[in-house]
């Protein structure tokens, strides 16, 4: 009898059908197979990095998602830190971009939660916030963010920052702003 395999929607790895997590990228397979297309936008290319963007402002979620998708990245969105913490272990994103000011769990607390988790602590985190004061920037970097960008940011600056921590995309539609 042939072994049943399922393809991971994130990385394309063929996994045993009974596996809970992908043996290559670590996402929760059953959840991802059911919800991937609802949660993730962008290219279907398994090599395209996955970015989770966390912001309570719908317009910002849409705009940043479009910019990242046009640059060839896959994007998942969360509206606050609690939703992000639910999605992160399921999706195992390559990068997280978060706002600071959000209801419930803010971006700083989200970063502290990630850095306290042995399985999530190595995921790089950017802050994208309207808060431009030096104290906020230092607070974000001290929490563990690797980059702090101030809204509004130009799309090419966002893509340059993302490209500095994610592998370069082999082919993508480059969109200038």
N, CA and C of each residue as an Amber inpcrd file, in Angstrom:
protein
   531
   0.8490000  -1.1810000   0.0000000   0.0000000   0.0000000   0.0000000
   0.8910000   1.2390000   0.0000000   0.6080000   2.1570000  -0.9010000
   1.4270000   3.3690000  -1.0320000   1.1780000   4.3150000   0.1450000
   2.2640000   4.9540000   0.5800000   2.1730000   5.9250000   1.6750000
   1.4400000   7.1700000   1.1790000   0.4790000   7.6630000   1.9810000
  -0.2420000   8.8680000   1.6060000   0.5730000  10.0890000   2.0100000
   0.7220000  11.0260000   1.0680000   1.4760000  12.2440000   1.3190000
   0.5860000  13.4530000   1.1080000   0.8840000  14.5170000   1.8590000
   0.2070000  15.7870000   1.6440000   1.2630000  16.8630000   1.4500000
   0.9610000  17.7940000   0.5550000   1.8950000  18.8720000   0.2550000
   1.6530000  20.0480000   1.1980000   2.7270000  20.5400000   1.7910000
   2.6360000  21.7090000   2.6600000   2.3200000  22.9360000   1.8020000
   1.2890000  23.7100000   2.1550000   0.9610000  24.8940000   1.3480000
   1.9940000  26.0090000   1.4710000   2.8160000  25.9980000   2.5170000
   3.8240000  27.0450000   2.6770000   5.0770000  26.7390000   1.8740000
   5.6560000  25.5380000   2.0600000   6.9680000  25.2600000   1.4670000
   6.9540000  24.2200000   0.3520000   5.8300000  23.5010000   0.1840000
   5.7310000  22.5160000  -0.8770000   6.2540000  21.1370000  -0.5180000
   6.7800000  20.9450000   0.6580000   7.3320000  19.6580000   1.0960000
   6.2260000  18.6200000   1.1670000   6.5230000  17.4220000   0.6750000
   5.5920000  16.3080000   0.7930000   5.7650000  15.6980000   2.1790000
   4.6900000  15.6530000   2.9410000   4.7090000  15.1280000   4.3010000
   3.7860000  13.9260000   4.4110000   4.0740000  13.0540000   5.3630000
   3.1920000  11.9480000   5.6710000   1.8230000  12.5190000   6.0470000
   0.7650000  11.9170000   5.5610000  -0.5870000  12.4330000   5.7890000
  -0.9500000  12.4900000   7.2690000  -0.2780000  11.7210000   8.1030000
  -0.5760000  11.7170000   9.5360000   0.2290000  12.7640000  10.3070000
   1.1440000  13.4550000   9.6400000   2.0030000  14.4330000  10.3200000
   1.1860000  15.6240000  10.8100000   1.5110000  16.0990000  12.0250000
   0.8520000  17.2960000  12.5560000   1.4760000  18.5600000  11.9970000
   2.8070000  18.5680000  11.8960000   3.5160000  19.7430000  11.3990000
   4.3890000  19.3610000  10.2130000   4.6650000  20.3230000   9.3740000
   5.5290000  20.1040000   8.2190000   6.9550000  19.8400000   8.7120000
   7.5780000  18.8300000   8.1600000   8.9290000  18.4750000   8.5930000
   9.9730000  19.4800000   8.1130000   9.6200000  20.3440000   7.1660000
  10.5730000  21.3350000   6.6720000  10.3760000  22.7090000   7.3260000
   9.1340000  23.2300000   7.3210000   8.9250000  24.6110000   7.7870000
   8.2110000  24.7160000   9.1270000   7.6360000  23.6290000   9.6200000
   7.0600000  23.6200000  10.9520000   5.6260000  24.1040000  11.0900000
   4.9470000  24.4450000   9.9970000   3.5640000  24.9100000  10.1580000
   2.6480000  23.7470000  10.5180000   1.5150000  24.0620000  11.1260000
   0.5210000  23.0560000  11.4730000  -0.2540000  22.6920000  10.2080000
  -0.0370000  21.4910000   9.7170000  -0.5460000  21.0970000   8.4050000
  -2.0660000  21.0680000   8.2960000  -2.7570000  20.4500000   9.2300000
  -4.2190000  20.3370000   9.1060000  -4.8560000  21.7160000   9.0450000
  -4.4270000  22.6110000   9.9370000  -4.9720000  23.9690000   9.9330000
  -4.6280000  24.6790000   8.6290000  -3.3760000  24.5720000   8.1980000
  -2.9350000  25.2730000   6.9900000  -3.6620000  24.7640000   5.7570000
  -3.8530000  23.4690000   5.6500000  -4.5460000  22.9260000   4.4830000
  -5.9750000  23.4430000   4.3980000  -6.5960000  23.6570000   5.5410000
  -7.9810000  24.1390000   5.5640000  -8.0790000  25.6540000   5.3920000
  -7.1190000  26.4200000   5.9410000  -7.2710000  27.8700000   6.0220000
  -6.2870000  28.6870000   5.1920000  -5.2800000  28.0680000   4.5870000
  -4.2120000  28.8060000   3.9070000  -4.7530000  29.8450000   2.9340000
  -5.6460000  29.4370000   2.0400000  -6.1260000  30.3630000   1.0040000
  -6.9770000  31.4900000   1.5880000  -7.5570000  31.3030000   2.7690000
  -8.3360000  32.3530000   3.4160000  -7.4340000  33.3870000   4.0800000
  -6.2510000  32.9660000   4.5190000  -5.3920000  33.7870000   5.3610000
  -4.2350000  34.4160000   4.5920000  -3.7190000  33.7260000   3.5950000
  -2.5010000  34.1580000   2.9060000  -2.8320000  34.6560000   1.5050000
  -2.2910000  35.8450000   1.1630000  -2.4350000  36.3850000  -0.1860000
  -1.0620000  36.4520000  -0.8370000  -1.0610000  36.5640000  -2.1520000
   0.2070000  36.7030000  -2.8660000   0.4920000  35.5110000  -3.7450000
   1.7200000  35.4410000  -4.2290000   2.0770000  34.3830000  -5.1750000
   1.9550000  32.9910000  -4.5540000   1.6650000  32.0060000  -5.4020000
   1.5720000  30.6210000  -4.9390000   2.9390000  29.9410000  -4.9350000
   3.9620000  30.6670000  -5.2920000   5.3330000  30.1640000  -5.3310000
   5.7790000  29.7590000  -3.9270000   6.1590000  28.4870000  -3.7620000
   6.5800000  27.9970000  -2.4450000   7.8610000  28.6620000  -1.9590000
   8.6230000  29.2640000  -2.8560000   9.8560000  29.9400000  -2.4520000
   9.6230000  31.3770000  -2.0000000   8.4220000  31.9150000  -2.2450000
   8.1260000  33.2910000  -1.8390000   8.0010000  33.3520000  -0.3220000
   8.7890000  34.1980000   0.3410000   8.7070000  34.3020000   1.7990000
   7.3210000  34.7590000   2.2610000   6.9550000  34.3150000   3.4550000
   5.6710000  34.6640000   4.0530000   5.8880000  35.7030000   5.1500000
   5.1560000  36.8020000   5.0530000   5.2310000  37.8910000   6.0220000
   3.8770000  38.0060000   6.7170000   3.8960000  38.0890000   8.0390000
   2.6790000  38.3760000   8.7980000   2.7060000  39.8520000   9.1440000
   1.6630000  40.5850000   8.7330000   1.5520000  42.0080000   9.0480000
   0.4410000  42.1800000  10.0750000   0.7730000  42.8450000  11.2030000
  -0.1470000  43.0100000  12.3180000  -0.4480000  44.4940000  12.4990000
  -1.7170000  44.8650000  12.3300000  -2.1260000  46.2680000  12.4750000
  -3.6280000  46.2940000  12.6700000  -4.1150000  47.1720000  13.5320000
  -5.5540000  47.2600000  13.7680000  -6.2590000  48.1540000  12.7600000
  -5.5100000  48.8410000  11.9170000  -6.0990000  49.7210000  10.9040000
  -6.2540000  48.9550000   9.5890000  -7.5070000  48.7930000   9.1720000
  -7.7890000  48.0440000   7.9510000  -7.1150000  48.6140000   6.7160000
  -7.0800000  49.9530000   6.5980000  -6.4450000  50.5780000   5.4370000
  -4.9640000  50.2770000   5.3700000  -4.3000000  50.3010000   6.5160000
  -2.8660000  49.9830000   6.5610000  -2.6350000  48.5210000   6.1990000
  -3.4880000  47.6220000   6.7230000  -3.3540000  46.2020000   6.3900000
  -3.4620000  45.9860000   4.8840000  -4.4260000  46.6460000   4.2760000
  -4.6290000  46.4940000   2.8370000  -3.4620000  47.0600000   2.0470000
  -3.0670000  48.2910000   2.3480000  -1.9990000  48.9550000   1.5900000
  -0.6700000  48.2190000   1.6980000  -0.2500000  47.8920000   2.9110000
   1.0220000  47.1910000   3.0850000   0.9480000  45.8020000   2.4430000
  -0.1960000  45.1430000   2.5570000  -0.3660000  43.8450000   1.9060000
  -0.1820000  43.9340000   0.3980000  -0.7680000  44.9560000  -0.2230000
  -0.6240000  45.1470000  -1.6740000   0.8360000  45.4010000  -2.0390000
   1.5090000  46.2770000  -1.2870000   2.9190000  46.5930000  -1.5730000
   3.7700000  45.3250000  -1.5010000   3.5830000  44.5400000  -0.4500000
   4.3860000  43.3280000  -0.2800000   4.0380000  42.2720000  -1.3230000
   2.7490000  42.1010000  -1.6400000   2.3490000  41.1490000  -2.6780000
   2.9510000  41.5210000  -4.0260000   2.9070000  42.8060000  -4.3760000
   3.4630000  43.2590000  -5.6590000   4.9650000  43.0370000  -5.7390000
   5.6260000  43.0260000  -4.5930000   7.0680000  42.7750000  -4.5590000
   7.3750000  41.2780000  -4.5660000   6.3340000  40.4360000  -4.5640000
   6.5420000  38.9970000  -4.6680000   6.4800000  38.2340000  -3.3620000
   6.0630000  38.8910000  -2.2890000   5.9570000  38.2250000  -0.9950000
   4.5360000  37.7360000  -0.7550000   4.4080000  36.6690000   0.0130000
   3.1030000  36.2170000   0.4770000   2.8330000  36.9220000   1.7970000
   1.5790000  37.2810000   2.0310000   1.2320000  38.0750000   3.2110000
   0.0170000  37.4790000   3.9160000   0.1440000  37.3720000   5.2350000
  -0.9870000  37.0560000   6.1050000  -1.1870000  38.2750000   6.9970000
  -2.4100000  38.4880000   7.4650000  -2.7180000  39.6890000   8.2420000
  -3.3700000  39.3220000   9.5630000  -3.0420000  40.1010000  10.5880000
  -3.6840000  39.9720000  11.8950000  -4.0420000  41.3730000  12.3700000
  -5.1440000  41.4910000  13.1170000  -5.6510000  42.7930000  13.5570000
  -5.1700000  43.2230000  14.9360000  -4.5140000  42.3300000  15.6540000
  -3.9600000  42.6800000  16.9700000  -2.9710000  41.6010000  17.3930000
  -2.3300000  41.8400000  18.5280000  -1.3190000  40.9190000  19.0100000
  -1.8580000  39.5370000  19.3440000  -3.0810000  39.4620000  19.8650000
  -3.6550000  38.1660000  20.2200000  -3.9030000  37.3170000  18.9710000
  -4.4650000  37.9390000  17.9360000  -4.6980000  37.2140000  16.6870000
  -3.3630000  36.7790000  16.0880000  -2.3630000  37.6590000  16.1620000
  -1.0340000  37.3170000  15.6470000  -0.4560000  36.1170000  16.3820000
  -0.5470000  36.1200000  17.7100000  -0.0090000  34.9900000  18.4860000
  -0.7140000  33.6780000  18.1600000  -1.9630000  33.7450000  17.7530000
  -2.6870000  32.5480000  17.3270000  -2.1720000  32.0700000  15.9640000
  -1.9130000  33.0170000  15.0630000  -1.4950000  32.6620000  13.7040000
  -0.0270000  32.2680000  13.5850000   0.8400000  32.8850000  14.3510000
   2.2820000  32.7010000  14.1610000   2.7110000  31.2370000  14.2270000
   2.3560000  30.4640000  15.2640000   2.8040000  29.0660000  15.2680000
   2.1440000  28.2140000  14.1840000   0.9840000  28.6470000  13.7220000
   0.2980000  27.9120000  12.6520000   0.9610000  28.1660000  11.3040000
   1.4160000  29.4130000  11.0780000   1.9740000  29.8110000   9.7820000
   3.4980000  29.8090000   9.7330000   4.1380000  29.9960000  10.8720000
   5.5940000  30.1200000  10.9540000   6.1120000  31.0900000   9.8820000
   5.6890000  32.3660000   9.9610000   6.0960000  33.3430000   8.9470000
   7.6100000  33.5640000   8.9600000   8.1210000  34.0280000   7.8320000
   9.5490000  34.3230000   7.7100000   9.8840000  35.6760000   8.3200000
   8.8800000  36.5480000   8.4370000   9.0500000  37.8850000   8.9880000
   7.7050000  38.3360000   9.5430000   7.7570000  39.1050000  10.6250000
   6.5540000  39.7070000  11.1900000   6.7620000  41.2210000  11.1750000
   5.7740000  41.9430000  10.6900000   5.7760000  43.4040000  10.7350000
   4.5930000  43.7860000  11.6080000   4.8410000  44.5780000  12.6550000
   3.7560000  44.9280000  13.5660000   3.7170000  46.4170000  13.8600000
   2.5130000  46.9110000  14.0590000   2.2990000  48.2520000  14.5700000
   2.5480000  48.1950000  16.0730000   2.7300000  49.3430000  16.7090000
   2.8540000  49.3700000  18.1680000   1.4900000  49.5550000  18.8010000
   0.7850000  50.6130000  18.4100000  -0.4770000  50.9910000  19.0560000
  -1.6280000  50.1630000  18.5070000  -2.0580000  49.1780000  19.3030000
  -3.2000000  48.3490000  18.9440000  -3.9710000  48.0400000  20.2160000
  -5.2890000  47.8470000  20.1080000  -6.0590000  47.4750000  21.2970000
  -5.6760000  46.0710000  21.7640000  -5.9310000  45.7930000  23.0180000
  -5.5850000  44.4680000  23.5470000  -4.0840000  44.3750000  23.7340000
  -3.4550000  43.5030000  22.9860000  -2.0130000  43.3400000  23.0670000
  -1.3460000  44.2230000  22.0160000  -0.4900000  45.1430000  22.4710000
   0.1910000  46.0200000  21.5240000   1.4080000  45.3200000  20.9120000
   2.0570000  45.9970000  19.9720000   3.1850000  45.4120000  19.2550000
   4.3840000  45.1090000  20.1260000   4.6320000  45.9330000  21.1300000
   5.7720000  45.7000000  22.0240000   5.5550000  44.4190000  22.8230000
   4.3660000  44.2550000  23.3760000   4.0670000  43.0340000  24.1250000
   4.1200000  41.8110000  23.2160000   3.6530000  41.9450000  21.9730000
   3.7330000  40.8450000  21.0050000   5.1880000  40.4160000  20.8210000
   6.0790000  41.3770000  20.6510000   7.4980000  41.0450000  20.4680000
   8.0420000  40.3290000  21.7010000   7.7130000  40.8240000  22.8970000
   8.1700000  40.1560000  24.1190000   7.6540000  38.7170000  24.1930000
   6.4030000  38.5010000  23.8010000   5.8370000  37.1400000  23.8060000
   6.5970000  36.2330000  22.8340000   6.9040000  36.7620000  21.6580000
   7.6420000  35.9660000  20.6680000   9.0370000  35.6280000  21.1600000
   9.7180000  36.6110000  21.7050000  11.1030000  36.4110000  22.1440000
  11.1780000  35.4520000  23.3290000  10.0640000  35.2710000  24.0600000
  10.0310000  34.3470000  25.1890000   9.7530000  32.9040000  24.7510000
   9.4110000  32.6990000  23.4900000   9.0720000  31.3660000  22.9920000
  10.2610000  30.7480000  22.2570000  10.7470000  29.5970000  22.7060000
  11.8840000  28.9660000  22.0320000  11.6260000  28.6600000  20.5560000
  10.3820000  28.3560000  20.1820000  10.1000000  28.0180000  18.7840000
   9.8380000  29.2390000  17.9070000   9.5550000  30.3980000  18.5150000
   9.2090000  31.5890000  17.7300000  10.2320000  32.7140000  17.8510000
  11.1620000  32.6160000  18.7850000  12.0550000  33.7280000  19.1020000
  12.9790000  34.1450000  17.9640000  13.2260000  33.2670000  16.9900000
  14.1500000  33.6150000  15.9140000  13.4680000  34.2260000  14.6940000
  12.1640000  34.3800000  14.7370000  11.4700000  35.0390000  13.6230000
  11.7590000  36.5340000  13.7260000  12.3390000  37.1450000  12.6820000
  12.6150000  38.5810000  12.7590000  11.3220000  39.4000000  12.7860000
  11.3690000  40.5150000  13.5380000  10.1950000  41.3800000  13.6920000
  10.5870000  42.8130000  13.3550000   9.7690000  43.4450000  12.5330000
   9.8820000  44.8750000  12.2340000   8.7350000  45.5830000  12.9260000
   8.9610000  46.8200000  13.3000000   7.8750000  47.6830000  13.7500000
   7.6180000  48.6950000  12.6460000   6.3470000  48.9120000  12.3360000
   5.9080000  49.9270000  11.3820000   4.8490000  50.7410000  12.1170000
   5.2240000  51.9530000  12.5440000   4.3640000  52.7220000  13.4490000
   4.4100000  54.2110000  13.1210000   3.3480000  54.9150000  13.4980000
   3.3480000  56.3800000  13.3820000   4.1640000  57.0060000  14.4990000
   4.4430000  56.2470000  15.5400000   5.2170000  56.7760000  16.6710000
   6.6720000  56.9630000  16.2470000   7.0710000  58.2100000  16.1610000
   8.4140000  58.5430000  15.6830000   9.3270000  59.0510000  16.7940000
   8.8260000  59.0700000  18.0280000   9.6430000  59.6020000  19.1160000
  10.7650000  58.6230000  19.4740000  11.9260000  59.1480000  19.8520000
  13.0800000  58.2930000  20.1660000  12.7950000  57.2490000  21.2440000
  11.9480000  57.5720000  22.2220000  11.6300000  56.6030000  23.2750000
  10.9010000  55.3790000  22.7140000   9.9410000  55.6080000  21.8170000
   9.2030000  54.4990000  21.2090000  10.1360000  53.6410000  20.3650000
  10.9910000  54.2880000  19.5930000  11.9320000  53.5550000  18.7510000
  12.8550000  52.6970000  19.6240000  13.3910000  53.2810000  20.6840000
  14.2840000  52.5290000  21.5700000  13.5510000  51.3870000  22.2580000
  12.3090000  51.6260000  22.6700000  11.5000000  50.5890000  23.3040000
  11.3080000  49.4000000  22.3580000  11.0190000  49.6930000  21.0990000
  10.8250000  48.6360000  20.1070000  12.0870000  47.8420000  19.8470000
  13.2010000  48.5350000  19.7070000  14.4700000  47.8560000  19.4490000
  14.9080000  47.0560000  20.6760000  14.6980000  47.6140000  21.8640000
  15.0430000  46.8970000  23.0970000  14.1960000  45.6310000  23.2650000
  12.9500000  45.6710000  22.7950000  12.0710000  44.4920000  22.8930000
  12.5510000  43.3710000  21.9760000  13.2730000  43.7370000  20.9070000
  13.7900000  42.7110000  20.0040000  13.4900000  42.9410000  18.5370000
  12.8710000  44.0750000  18.1930000  12.6350000  44.3720000  16.7830000
  13.9830000  44.5830000  16.0830000  14.0830000  44.1070000  14.8390000
  15.3210000  44.2850000  14.0830000  15.2870000  45.5250000  13.2020000
  14.1000000  46.1130000  13.0660000  13.9360000  47.3090000  12.2370000
  12.7610000  48.0980000  12.7710000  12.8520000  49.4230000  12.6750000
  11.7630000  50.2970000  13.0990000  11.5160000  51.2660000  11.9580000
  10.3590000  51.1480000  11.3270000   9.9840000  52.0280000  10.2240000
   8.8430000  52.9290000  10.6760000   8.8590000  54.1610000  10.1990000
   7.8540000  55.1390000  10.5990000   6.8360000  55.3150000   9.4740000
   5.5330000  55.2210000   9.8470000   4.4450000  55.4540000   8.8940000
   4.2840000  56.9540000   8.6950000   3.9430000  57.3980000   7.5260000
   3.9130000  56.5890000   6.3120000   5.3330000  56.3580000   5.8080000
   5.5560000  55.1950000   5.2540000   6.8610000  54.8820000   4.6890000
   6.6850000  54.6450000   3.1920000   7.6780000  55.0090000   2.4410000
   7.6190000  54.7860000   0.9980000   7.7160000  53.2980000   0.7060000
   7.0050000  52.8480000  -0.3080000   6.9900000  51.4160000  -0.6090000
   8.3940000  50.8830000  -0.8830000   9.2350000  51.6560000  -1.5720000
  10.5820000  51.1380000  -1.8640000  11.4220000  51.0460000  -0.5970000
  11.1720000  51.9030000   0.3920000  11.8820000  51.8010000   1.6710000
  11.4320000  50.5520000   2.4400000  10.1380000  50.2680000   2.4000000
   9.6140000  49.0680000   3.0450000  10.2100000  47.8190000   2.4000000
  10.1990000  47.7740000   1.0800000  10.7250000  46.5990000   0.3670000
  12.2310000  46.4600000   0.6050000  12.9550000  47.5630000   0.6450000
  14.4000000  47.5000000   0.9130000  14.6530000  46.9230000   2.3040000
  13.8710000  47.3530000   3.2920000  14.0360000  46.8430000   4.6520000
  13.7210000  45.3460000   4.7110000  12.6240000  44.9500000   4.0730000
  12.2390000  43.5350000   4.0600000  13.3190000  42.7160000   3.3580000
  13.8120000  43.2120000   2.2300000  14.8460000  42.5050000   1.4690000
  16.1380000  42.3480000   2.2560000  16.3580000  43.2140000   3.2360000
  17.5870000  43.1230000   4.0210000  17.5860000  41.9300000   4.9790000
  16.4060000  41.3750000   5.2920000  16.3580000  40.2310000   6.2030000
  15.8250000  38.9500000   5.5670000  15.1660000  39.0670000   4.4250000
  14.6570000  37.8870000   3.7380000  15.4950000  37.6230000   2.5050000
  15.5660000  36.3650000   2.0910000  16.3390000  36.0640000   0.8870000
  15.7930000  36.8440000  -0.3060000  16.6760000  37.2530000  -1.2130000
  16.1950000  37.9910000  -2.3840000  15.2490000  37.1310000  -3.2150000
  14.2720000  37.7780000  -3.7950000  13.3140000  37.0690000  -4.6310000
  13.9010000  36.8780000  -6.0140000  13.8300000  35.6560000  -6.5230000
  14.4150000  35.3520000  -7.8260000  13.7230000  36.1380000  -8.9330000
  12.4090000  36.1250000  -8.9120000  11.6810000  36.9070000  -9.9180000
  10.4300000  37.4520000  -9.2660000  10.2120000  38.7310000  -9.4360000
   9.0110000  39.3530000  -8.9020000   8.7000000  40.5980000  -9.7050000
   7.4530000  40.9770000  -9.6250000   7.0160000  42.2060000 -10.2670000
   7.4250000  43.3450000  -9.3510000   8.3710000  44.1700000  -9.7960000
   8.8470000  45.2670000  -8.9590000   7.9720000  46.4760000  -9.1740000
   7.4790000  47.0180000  -8.0900000   6.5580000  48.1550000  -8.1610000
   7.2020000  49.3550000  -7.5020000   7.3990000  50.4050000  -8.2550000
   7.9770000  51.6340000  -7.7210000   6.8630000  52.5420000  -7.2280000
   7.1390000  53.3300000  -6.2060000   6.1380000  54.3180000  -5.7750000
   6.7180000  55.6920000  -5.9080000
